[in-house]
């Protein structure tokens, strides 16, 4: 299964953050969450509050999302 994940990231100054989108292949939402919380830049202090979205997507959406990220569109 394929997922679109939006996580809150930090390290841009005290109290400041931004959201980052990842496209992750995983067996179920919990395994994807486990992967997502270890991604670079994800806020570690309140990990579960850092999760903004975990949404199952199609394989085509996954591929196009990865292509967009490679081209720097996100």
Residue, then its C-alpha position, 0 to 999 in steps of 0.5 A: x500500500x502507498x501513503x501520503x504523509x504530512x509531518x510537522x518539521x522543526x529546526x528553523x528557530x524557537x517555536x517555528x516549524x513547517x510541514x513536509x510531505x513524504x510518500x511512503x510505501x508500507x503495509x499499514x498506517x502504523x508501520x508508515x507512522x513508525x517510518x515517518x517519525x524517524x524521518x529527518x527534521x520531524x519534530x521529536x518532542x511531541x511526535x504524535x502531535x507532529x502527524x498532520x496526515x497519513x492517507x492511503x493513495x494509489x500507486x499512480x499518486x505515489x509515483x507522481x508524488x515522488x516525481x514532483x518531489x524529485x523536481x522540487x515542486x513540494 
